[in-house]
Amino acid sequence: MAVHVFKTLGKYIALDIPSGVIHEVDEIVATFIKELNNNKSIEDLKRDFAKTQLDEEIMDELSELMEQELLFTEEIITEYSPKLEDTVTKALCLHIAHDCNMRCSYCFADSGEYKVGKREMMSEDIALSAVDYLISSSDNRHNLEIDFFGGEPLLNFETVKQTVLYARKKEKQHDKNIRFSLTTNGLLLDDEKIDFIIKHDIQLIMSHDGRPEAHNKMRPLVGGQESYKKVTKNFLKAINKGVDDYHIRGTFTKYNKDFTEDVKHIIDLGFSKISFEPVVADPCENYALREADLQDIKNEYDELAKFYIEKHENNKPFTFFHYEMDLNQGPCLAKRLTGCGAGYDYLAVAPNGDLYPCHQFVGLVEFRMGNVKTEGYNKDIAKVFIEAHILNKEECKDCFAKFYCSGGCHADAYFRNGDLLKPNHFSCELSRKRIENALAIKANLYER
């Protein structure tokens, strides 16, 4: 299948998969393209539809688009063999704190213990060594990233501060530009921390699940108390003081499949940069999303898309991570083929300095890749990850979304199917729906 034809949000869209060219069409043209997808030729269509009195101009236009390689273009990438030696480390996720002051029900990190059953903080020595490791491993790459993660990284804020200050000195010495982000539940976000975040241009990822009932149900404090009021107050303080580079990152579960209402609530609070993700959980958990929930969730993504269009039309725009699609530039081809780069250009650092492919693999002995102080990293593991690209995944080869989702999350595939090369079907279904909606949103807003 070279062209994906679909209808959503009142639009018929034809996506030429290899080229990424997008056409808004009507129902008749959509029907013709589907026929062409079934290995029929333009001549076949002209013969089959000769008695319908349809204008042959449609057929001629389709033929012209095909000649211009804007429709039914050939797959030019059929093989891909990336070389590990051609890659460099460009980003580190520092597990600055393996502990947390909340007990979120769906926490994949076991409230900070991960898979090791031990609560600990990253020392300043390890953190600074991680900065040195990133700079030395990045070769001549100029732009680098460090993410502060946990648990709750603000429990170890002094190490965060010293790491940033050290990195700012080092980047000048080595002609680097290091971009920082910090993911927080917000409980410890006071004036001192906010001022430091603003001064050093740290992107703030704020965990918030929307309406009080949704947030409090899944995100209680250690003692079981509600967290909504304190978290919301601190996040709003950060915005009002001048934090502009931020994202509200929410999670929806079986209990709030109507998550559009949570997005609306967050916007009403005064936030405009939003991401909401489906919970990743064992299907036996009572809050888990299951196959039976798929259609409800897809319908909800439609509701959110309609709301997105409405707000943009009324000059009150907001961003929703999965609906922000750059049709003019976007990721390069290598990035589209390989995805996030976990295991070779993106690594996670545990509090003791051990290296892992990404934050979700931390604590799994079989995925330990090395240590920032004592050794390099395991190239055999890195090779497994760099080869887990879309051309090596059977489910991806004929999927229209492959150049947009890049094969999905490696951790999601591994923890659901035990295989990096076998994507999670549930996640794939949601990715395809979000991508279709994002394309249809572009068509709706362009038209207006």
MARVOBA-883716 format. One record per residue (C-alpha): residue number from 1; residue in three letters; chain; z negated, y, x negated. Coordinates in Angstrom, 3 decimals. Example, Ala and Ser with C-alpha at 12.3 -4.5 7.8 and 13.67 -1.06 7.14 Angstrom:
<rs>
   resi   resn   chain          z          y          x
      1    Ala       A     -7.800     -4.500    -12.300
      2    Ser       A     -7.140     -1.060    -13.670
</rs>
This chain:
<rs>
   resi   resn   chain          z          y          x
      1    Met       A      0.000      0.000      0.000
      2    Ala       A      1.168      3.227     -1.629
      3    Val       A      0.296      5.661      1.197
      4    His       A     -2.932      5.709      3.188
      5    Val       A     -2.448      7.071      6.706
      6    Phe       A     -5.430      7.886      8.871
      7    Lys       A     -6.618     10.111     11.684
      8    Thr       A     -9.961     11.891     11.701
      9    Leu       A    -11.295     15.216     12.972
     10    Gly       A     -8.123     15.594     15.046
     11    Lys       A     -5.799     15.384     12.044
     12    Tyr       A     -3.285     12.814     10.883
     13    Ile       A     -3.359     12.675      7.096
     14    Ala       A     -1.068     10.816      4.712
     15    Leu       A     -2.465     10.341      1.212
     16    Asp       A     -0.034      9.247     -1.465
     17    Ile       A     -2.485      7.157     -3.465
     18    Pro       A     -0.946      7.101     -6.977
     19    Ser       A     -0.150     10.846     -7.106
     20    Gly       A     -2.969     12.191     -4.948
     21    Val       A     -0.518     14.297     -2.940
     22    Ile       A     -1.784     14.913      0.599
     23    His       A      0.355     15.560      3.663
     24    Glu       A     -0.775     16.650      7.099
     25    Val       A      1.544     14.959      9.584
     26    Asp       A      1.885     14.419     13.309
     27    Glu       A      1.539     11.144     15.166
     28    Ile       A      5.254     10.303     15.007
     29    Val       A      5.494     10.842     11.250
     30    Ala       A      2.278      8.877     10.785
     31    Thr       A      3.902      5.986     12.649
     32    Phe       A      6.995      6.154     10.455
     33    Ile       A      4.973      6.166      7.252
     34    Lys       A      3.009      3.145      8.428
     35    Glu       A      6.314      1.382      9.016
     36    Leu       A      7.426      2.294      5.496
     37    Asn       A      4.119      0.884      4.251
     38    Asn       A      5.212     -2.403      5.817
     39    Asn       A      8.135     -2.559      3.397
     40    Lys       A     10.675     -1.067      5.767
     41    Ser       A     13.284      1.332      4.417
     42    Ile       A     14.450      4.682      5.760
     43    Glu       A     17.641      2.953      6.896
     44    Asp       A     15.570      0.375      8.797
     45    Leu       A     13.708      3.162     10.577
     46    Lys       A     16.877      4.998     11.498
     47    Arg       A     18.226      1.821     13.039
     48    Asp       A     14.999      0.810     14.783
     49    Phe       A     14.398      4.248     16.280
     50    Ala       A     18.030      5.134     17.033
     51    Lys       A     17.550      4.683     20.775
     52    Thr       A     14.468      6.929     20.984
     53    Gln       A     16.492     10.146     20.614
     54    Leu       A     14.201     11.292     17.799
     55    Asp       A     15.606     13.917     15.475
     56    Glu       A     16.812     12.296     12.264
     57    Glu       A     15.481     15.324     10.383
     58    Ile       A     12.126     13.557     10.179
     59    Met       A     13.718     10.619      8.401
     60    Asp       A     15.622     12.929      6.084
     61    Glu       A     12.449     14.852      5.200
     62    Leu       A     10.616     11.624      4.409
     63    Ser       A     13.516     10.514      2.271
     64    Glu       A     13.492     13.836      0.419
     65    Leu       A      9.737     13.615     -0.225
     66    Met       A     10.222     10.152     -1.667
     67    Glu       A     13.020     11.395     -3.946
     68    Gln       A     10.761     14.242     -5.142
     69    Glu       A      8.004     11.684     -5.882
     70    Leu       A      5.655     13.259     -3.375
     71    Leu       A      5.470     10.174     -1.176
     72    Phe       A      5.451      6.470     -2.042
     73    Thr       A      5.263      7.231     -5.734
     74    Glu       A      5.004      4.354     -8.167
     75    Glu       A      1.747      3.207     -9.738
     76    Ile       A      2.047      4.408    -13.311
     77    Ile       A     -1.357      3.088    -14.407
     78    Thr       A     -1.393     -0.694    -14.180
     79    Glu       A     -3.340     -1.420    -17.357
     80    Tyr       A     -6.238      0.389    -18.975
     81    Ser       A     -8.098     -0.623    -22.117
     82    Pro       A    -10.516      2.137    -23.137
     83    Lys       A    -11.895      1.861    -26.661
     84    Leu       A    -15.582      2.310    -27.268
     85    Glu       A    -14.929      3.991    -30.597
     86    Asp       A    -13.067      6.759    -28.752
     87    Thr       A    -16.163      7.704    -26.735
     88    Val       A    -19.200      9.819    -27.638
     89    Thr       A    -22.580     10.303    -26.004
     90    Lys       A    -22.434     13.439    -23.893
     91    Ala       A    -25.448     13.137    -21.575
     92    Leu       A    -28.987     11.768    -21.614
     93    Cys       A    -31.375     11.196    -18.732
     94    Leu       A    -34.886     11.636    -20.146
     95    His       A    -37.578      9.724    -18.255
     96    Ile       A    -40.085     12.385    -19.068
     97    Ala       A    -42.759     10.878    -16.796
     98    His       A    -43.189      7.314    -15.590
     99    Asp       A    -45.705      8.371    -12.984
    100    Cys       A    -45.629     10.255     -9.705
    101    Asn       A    -47.913     12.192     -7.368
    102    Met       A    -46.086     10.860     -4.314
    103    Arg       A    -45.600      7.371     -2.909
    104    Cys       A    -42.167      7.486     -1.264
    105    Ser       A    -41.556      4.260      0.647
    106    Tyr       A    -37.992      3.846     -0.585
    107    Cys       A    -38.601      4.713     -4.264
    108    Phe       A    -36.393      2.527     -6.494
    109    Ala       A    -38.598      3.538     -9.455
    110    Asp       A    -41.767      1.908     -8.062
    111    Ser       A    -43.429      5.368     -7.895
    112    Gly       A    -42.780      5.782    -11.608
    113    Glu       A    -43.627      2.363    -12.986
    114    Tyr       A    -40.031      1.139    -12.825
    115    Lys       A    -39.820     -2.548    -13.740
    116    Val       A    -42.467     -2.483    -16.473
    117    Gly       A    -45.593     -1.989    -14.365
    118    Lys       A    -46.858      0.746    -16.680
    119    Arg       A    -47.429      4.441    -16.087
    120    Glu       A    -46.818      6.642    -19.111
    121    Met       A    -45.543     10.020    -20.258
    122    Met       A    -42.828     10.665    -22.804
    123    Ser       A    -44.313     12.208    -25.936
    124    Glu       A    -42.943     15.394    -27.426
    125    Asp       A    -41.948     13.414    -30.511
    126    Ile       A    -39.770     11.014    -28.479
    127    Ala       A    -38.252     13.843    -26.433
    128    Leu       A    -37.252     15.853    -29.499
    129    Ser       A    -35.865     12.715    -31.118
    130    Ala       A    -33.747     12.232    -27.999
    131    Val       A    -32.298     15.718    -28.482
    132    Asp       A    -31.463     14.867    -32.094
    133    Tyr       A    -29.922     11.583    -30.964
    134    Leu       A    -27.713     13.335    -28.414
    135    Ile       A    -26.476     15.915    -30.901
    136    Ser       A    -25.784     13.377    -33.636
    137    Ser       A    -24.067     10.973    -31.216
    138    Ser       A    -21.877     13.593    -29.569
    139    Asp       A    -19.549     14.073    -32.547
    140    Asn       A    -17.479     17.224    -31.957
    141    Arg       A    -18.088     17.458    -28.202
    142    His       A    -19.354     20.955    -27.371
    143    Asn       A    -20.755     20.630    -23.829
    144    Leu       A    -23.694     18.244    -23.425
    145    Glu       A    -26.246     17.457    -20.699
    146    Ile       A    -29.912     16.541    -20.540
    147    Asp       A    -31.498     15.532    -17.244
    148    Phe       A    -35.284     15.509    -16.839
    149    Phe       A    -36.210     12.617    -14.583
    150    Gly       A    -39.154     10.489    -13.478
    151    Gly       A    -41.341      9.650    -11.630
    152    Glu       A    -42.157     13.298    -11.403
    153    Pro       A    -41.140     15.212    -14.558
    154    Leu       A    -43.354     18.204    -13.752
    155    Leu       A    -46.368     15.987    -14.467
    156    Asn       A    -45.282     16.325    -18.096
    157    Phe       A    -44.075     19.907    -18.018
    158    Glu       A    -45.292     20.829    -21.501
    159    Thr       A    -42.943     18.227    -22.979
    160    Val       A    -40.132     19.553    -20.783
    161    Lys       A    -40.751     23.061    -22.163
    162    Gln       A    -40.838     21.994    -25.784
    163    Thr       A    -37.713     19.888    -25.347
    164    Val       A    -35.745     22.806    -23.902
    165    Leu       A    -36.939     25.244    -26.573
    166    Tyr       A    -36.115     22.763    -29.339
    167    Ala       A    -32.689     22.030    -27.864
    168    Arg       A    -31.871     25.744    -27.595
    169    Lys       A    -32.471     26.094    -31.336
    170    Lys       A    -30.513     22.971    -32.191
    171    Glu       A    -27.496     23.854    -30.066
    172    Lys       A    -27.005     27.078    -32.016
    173    Gln       A    -27.198     25.226    -35.312
    174    His       A    -24.666     22.580    -34.275
    175    Asp       A    -22.309     24.606    -32.036
    176    Lys       A    -23.359     22.817    -28.859
    177    Asn       A    -23.936     23.976    -25.309
    178    Ile       A    -26.620     21.900    -23.572
    179    Arg       A    -26.921     22.050    -19.793
    180    Phe       A    -30.240     20.993    -18.288
    181    Ser       A    -31.217     19.641    -14.876
    182    Leu       A    -34.594     18.616    -13.488
    183    Thr       A    -35.240     16.421    -10.470
    184    Thr       A    -38.533     17.145     -8.726
    185    Asn       A    -40.480     16.465     -5.546
    186    Gly       A    -41.689     20.074     -5.717
    187    Leu       A    -45.453     19.571     -5.441
    188    Leu       A    -46.166     21.127     -8.855
    189    Leu       A    -43.492     23.804     -8.701
    190    Asp       A    -45.515     26.981     -9.374
    191    Asp       A    -44.603     30.458    -10.643
    192    Glu       A    -44.851     29.532    -14.326
    193    Lys       A    -42.501     26.588    -13.989
    194    Ile       A    -40.062     28.468    -11.767
    195    Asp       A    -39.881     31.367    -14.241
    196    Phe       A    -39.175     28.956    -17.104
    197    Ile       A    -36.477     27.187    -15.077
    198    Ile       A    -34.759     30.497    -14.297
    199    Lys       A    -35.005     31.790    -17.864
    200    His       A    -33.439     28.683    -19.359
    201    Asp       A    -30.760     28.062    -16.698
    202    Ile       A    -32.087     24.663    -15.630
    203    Gln       A    -30.449     23.178    -12.556
    204    Leu       A    -33.087     22.172    -10.020
    205    Ile       A    -32.589     19.003     -7.978
    206    Met       A    -35.063     19.206     -5.089
    207    Ser       A    -36.000     16.065     -3.169
    208    His       A    -36.351     16.902      0.526
    209    Asp       A    -35.513     14.746      3.551
    210    Gly       A    -35.097     17.427      6.197
    211    Arg       A    -37.082     17.564      9.435
    212    Pro       A    -40.866     17.220      9.048
    213    Glu       A    -40.959     13.878     10.859
    214    Ala       A    -38.210     12.418      8.652
    215    His       A    -39.621     13.815      5.410
    216    Asn       A    -43.254     12.889      6.038
    217    Lys       A    -42.451      9.374      7.216
    218    Met       A    -40.880      8.345      3.917
    219    Arg       A    -42.335     10.832      1.419
    220    Pro       A    -46.170     10.837      1.644
    221    Leu       A    -48.601     11.912     -1.052
    222    Val       A    -50.521      9.373     -3.124
    223    Gly       A    -53.313      9.356     -0.552
    224    Gly       A    -50.899      9.000      2.357
    225    Gln       A    -51.096     12.641      3.472
    226    Glu       A    -48.060     14.603      4.618
    227    Ser       A    -46.076     16.474      1.963
    228    Tyr       A    -43.545     18.497      3.971
    229    Lys       A    -45.350     21.833      4.150
    230    Lys       A    -46.291     22.030      0.462
    231    Val       A    -42.888     20.857     -0.766
    232    Thr       A    -40.961     23.196      1.520
    233    Lys       A    -43.114     26.179      0.569
    234    Asn       A    -42.586     25.593     -3.151
    235    Phe       A    -38.850     25.020     -2.871
    236    Leu       A    -38.434     28.217     -0.867
    237    Lys       A    -40.468     30.079     -3.474
    238    Ala       A    -38.078     28.866     -6.169
    239    Ile       A    -35.044     30.083     -4.215
    240    Asn       A    -36.629     33.411     -3.356
    241    Lys       A    -37.572     34.010     -6.980
    242    Gly       A    -33.963     33.544     -8.053
    243    Val       A    -33.180     29.877     -8.670
    244    Asp       A    -29.475     29.763     -7.809
    245    Asp       A    -28.348     26.561     -9.513
    246    Tyr       A    -29.983     23.990     -7.270
    247    His       A    -29.362     21.127     -4.900
    248    Ile       A    -31.439     19.844     -2.026
    249    Arg       A    -31.172     16.066     -2.381
    250    Gly       A    -32.121     14.144      0.756
    251    Thr       A    -32.184     10.475      1.656
    252    Phe       A    -31.527      9.078      5.114
    253    Thr       A    -32.770      5.718      6.345
    254    Lys       A    -32.558      3.658      9.503
    255    Tyr       A    -35.113      6.048     10.988
    256    Asn       A    -32.887      9.131     10.724
    257    Lys       A    -29.311      8.004     11.087
    258    Asp       A    -28.811     11.347     12.868
    259    Phe       A    -29.070     13.037      9.464
    260    Thr       A    -26.842     15.933     10.535
    261    Glu       A    -29.969     17.267     12.228
    262    Asp       A    -31.783     17.101      8.887
    263    Val       A    -28.952     18.997      7.198
    264    Lys       A    -29.149     21.638      9.932
    265    His       A    -32.905     21.880      9.468
    266    Ile       A    -32.530     22.415      5.714
    267    Ile       A    -29.934     25.146      6.312
    268    Asp       A    -32.219     26.823      8.855
    269    Leu       A    -34.936     26.888      6.189
    270    Gly       A    -32.641     28.953      3.975
    271    Phe       A    -30.954     26.430      1.663
    272    Ser       A    -27.188     26.103      1.343
    273    Lys       A    -26.503     23.479     -1.371
    274    Ile       A    -27.125     20.041      0.010
    275    Ser       A    -26.655     16.361     -0.706
    276    Phe       A    -27.789     13.551      1.587
    277    Glu       A    -27.531      9.953      0.456
    278    Pro       A    -27.980      6.624      2.265
    279    Val       A    -31.120      4.788      1.192
    280    Val       A    -30.612      1.975     -1.318
    281    Ala       A    -32.966     -0.815     -0.317
    282    Asp       A    -33.363     -4.530      0.148
    283    Pro       A    -31.883     -5.329      3.591
    284    Cys       A    -35.185     -6.951      4.589
    285    Glu       A    -36.983     -3.590      4.463
    286    Asn       A    -37.578     -2.137      7.926
    287    Tyr       A    -36.108      1.226      6.892
    288    Ala       A    -33.000     -0.302      5.245
    289    Leu       A    -29.471      0.402      6.425
    290    Arg       A    -27.495     -2.702      7.334
    291    Glu       A    -23.932     -3.628      8.231
    292    Ala       A    -24.808     -3.216     11.908
    293    Asp       A    -25.539      0.467     11.217
    294    Leu       A    -22.171      1.219      9.619
    295    Gln       A    -20.385      2.598     12.672
    296    Asp       A    -23.329      4.788     13.634
    297    Ile       A    -23.386      6.265     10.140
    298    Lys       A    -19.619      6.827     10.118
    299    Asn       A    -19.889      8.604     13.467
    300    Glu       A    -22.657     10.767     12.028
    301    Tyr       A    -20.465     11.732      9.075
    302    Asp       A    -17.944     12.937     11.666
    303    Glu       A    -20.634     15.051     13.330
    304    Leu       A    -21.592     16.513      9.982
    305    Ala       A    -17.945     17.271      9.179
    306    Lys       A    -17.505     19.117     12.485
    307    Phe       A    -20.644     21.133     11.767
    308    Tyr       A    -19.378     21.843      8.234
    309    Ile       A    -16.085     23.211      9.591
    310    Glu       A    -17.888     25.259     12.239
    311    Lys       A    -20.182     26.930      9.706
    312    His       A    -17.277     27.747      7.380
    313    Glu       A    -15.227     29.188     10.248
    314    Asn       A    -18.174     31.413     11.168
    315    Asn       A    -18.487     32.661      7.568
    316    Lys       A    -21.793     30.862      7.082
    317    Pro       A    -20.651     28.225      4.584
    318    Phe       A    -22.809     25.610      2.910
    319    Thr       A    -21.942     22.874      0.451
    320    Phe       A    -22.335     19.186      1.152
    321    Phe       A    -21.828     17.183     -2.027
    322    His       A    -19.494     14.534     -0.589
    323    Tyr       A    -17.301     17.067      1.204
    324    Glu       A    -16.639     19.270     -1.837
    325    Met       A    -13.265     18.128     -3.121
    326    Asp       A    -11.081     20.008     -5.592
    327    Leu       A     -7.495     19.097     -4.726
    328    Asn       A     -6.011     21.269     -7.470
    329    Gln       A     -7.900     20.002    -10.505
    330    Gly       A    -10.792     17.570    -10.206
    331    Pro       A    -11.706     14.901    -12.777
    332    Cys       A     -9.213     13.785    -15.413
    333    Leu       A     -7.499     10.410    -15.063
    334    Ala       A     -9.841      8.655    -17.516
    335    Lys       A    -12.841      9.844    -15.485
    336    Arg       A    -11.238      8.691    -12.250
    337    Leu       A    -10.733      5.243    -13.742
    338    Thr       A    -14.179      4.791    -15.288
    339    Gly       A    -16.583      6.808    -13.164
    340    Cys       A    -19.943      8.123    -14.357
    341    Gly       A    -19.741      6.829    -17.926
    342    Ala       A    -23.030      4.933    -17.750
    343    Gly       A    -23.639      2.750    -20.780
    344    Tyr       A    -21.468      4.621    -23.253
    345    Asp       A    -21.289      8.403    -22.727
    346    Tyr       A    -24.285      8.647    -20.389
    347    Leu       A    -27.583      6.930    -21.288
    348    Ala       A    -31.160      6.928    -20.018
    349    Val       A    -34.163      7.224    -22.318
    350    Ala       A    -37.458      5.565    -21.343
    351    Pro       A    -40.790      7.197    -22.315
    352    Asn       A    -41.008      4.997    -25.437
    353    Gly       A    -37.516      6.040    -26.534
    354    Asp       A    -35.700      2.877    -25.443
    355    Leu       A    -32.104      3.378    -24.326
    356    Tyr       A    -30.593      1.982    -21.115
    357    Pro       A    -27.174      2.363    -19.425
    358    Cys       A    -28.600      4.656    -16.724
    359    His       A    -31.862      5.550    -14.988
    360    Gln       A    -31.610      2.662    -12.532
    361    Phe       A    -31.503      0.031    -15.289
    362    Val       A    -34.591      1.328    -17.108
    363    Gly       A    -37.152     -1.441    -17.597
    364    Leu       A    -34.683     -4.321    -17.403
    365    Val       A    -34.988     -6.061    -20.785
    366    Glu       A    -31.474     -7.487    -20.630
    367    Phe       A    -30.072     -3.934    -20.445
    368    Arg       A    -32.120     -2.427    -23.278
    369    Met       A    -29.544     -0.897    -25.635
    370    Gly       A    -31.627      0.478    -28.516
    371    Asn       A    -34.063      3.308    -29.253
    372    Val       A    -33.585      6.981    -30.074
    373    Lys       A    -35.928      6.814    -33.074
    374    Thr       A    -35.385      3.441    -34.656
    375    Glu       A    -31.855      2.246    -34.002
    376    Gly       A    -28.439      2.914    -32.513
    377    Tyr       A    -27.323      1.335    -29.298
    378    Asn       A    -26.059     -2.106    -28.341
    379    Lys       A    -22.260     -1.926    -28.383
    380    Asp       A    -21.923     -5.246    -26.566
    381    Ile       A    -23.655     -3.811    -23.491
    382    Ala       A    -21.682     -0.592    -23.805
    383    Lys       A    -18.463     -2.600    -23.886
    384    Val       A    -19.374     -4.362    -20.633
    385    Phe       A    -19.834     -0.996    -18.916
    386    Ile       A    -16.732      0.685    -20.311
    387    Glu       A    -14.651     -2.257    -19.123
    388    Ala       A    -16.099     -2.055    -15.601
    389    His       A    -13.328      0.310    -14.467
    390    Ile       A    -11.319      0.236    -11.264
    391    Leu       A     -8.390     -1.744    -12.663
    392    Asn       A    -10.797     -4.587    -13.475
    393    Lys       A    -12.351     -4.612     -9.998
    394    Glu       A    -10.413     -6.709     -7.513
    395    Glu       A    -11.801     -4.853     -4.493
    396    Cys       A    -10.622     -1.536     -5.947
    397    Lys       A     -7.028     -2.336     -6.846
    398    Asp       A     -5.571     -1.771     -3.376
    399    Cys       A     -8.186      0.675     -2.094
    400    Phe       A     -6.965      4.179     -1.230
    401    Ala       A    -10.264      5.693     -2.399
    402    Lys       A    -10.235      4.282     -5.916
    403    Phe       A     -9.292      7.535     -7.679
    404    Tyr       A    -12.001      9.440     -5.802
    405    Cys       A    -15.015      7.108     -6.024
    406    Ser       A    -13.972      5.541     -9.367
    407    Gly       A    -15.247      2.139     -8.327
    408    Gly       A    -18.645      3.215     -7.080
    409    Cys       A    -22.081      2.941     -8.664
    410    His       A    -22.559      0.236    -11.314
    411    Ala       A    -26.248     -0.160    -10.448
    412    Asp       A    -25.431     -0.501     -6.759
    413    Ala       A    -22.954     -3.281     -7.562
    414    Tyr       A    -25.328     -5.053     -9.923
    415    Phe       A    -28.439     -4.957     -7.753
    416    Arg       A    -26.569     -5.929     -4.579
    417    Asn       A    -24.081     -8.461     -5.958
    418    Gly       A    -25.307     -9.273     -9.474
    419    Asp       A    -21.963     -8.197    -10.894
    420    Leu       A    -20.817     -4.814    -12.235
    421    Leu       A    -17.268     -5.689    -11.181
    422    Lys       A    -18.126     -6.392     -7.547
    423    Pro       A    -18.787     -3.163     -5.608
    424    Asn       A    -21.245     -3.054     -2.735
    425    His       A    -19.150     -3.400      0.441
    426    Phe       A    -21.530     -1.249      2.485
    427    Ser       A    -21.346      1.612     -0.016
    428    Cys       A    -17.558      1.293     -0.207
    429    Glu       A    -17.236      1.678      3.545
    430    Leu       A    -19.271      4.874      3.491
    431    Ser       A    -17.366      6.241      0.491
    432    Arg       A    -14.049      5.707      2.235
    433    Lys       A    -15.307      7.481      5.346
    434    Arg       A    -16.636     10.464      3.400
    435    Ile       A    -13.386     10.800      1.451
    436    Glu       A    -11.275     10.726      4.602
    437    Asn       A    -13.482     13.402      6.141
    438    Ala       A    -13.360     15.551      3.018
    439    Leu       A     -9.542     15.479      3.104
    440    Ala       A     -9.463     16.255      6.826
    441    Ile       A    -11.886     19.143      6.308
    442    Lys       A     -9.467     20.611      3.767
    443    Ala       A     -6.646     20.355      6.297
    444    Asn       A     -8.703     21.995      9.062
    445    Leu       A     -9.944     24.864      6.913
    446    Tyr       A     -6.520     25.426      5.328
    447    Glu       A     -4.924     25.695      8.752
    448    Arg       A     -7.433     28.331      9.819
</rs>
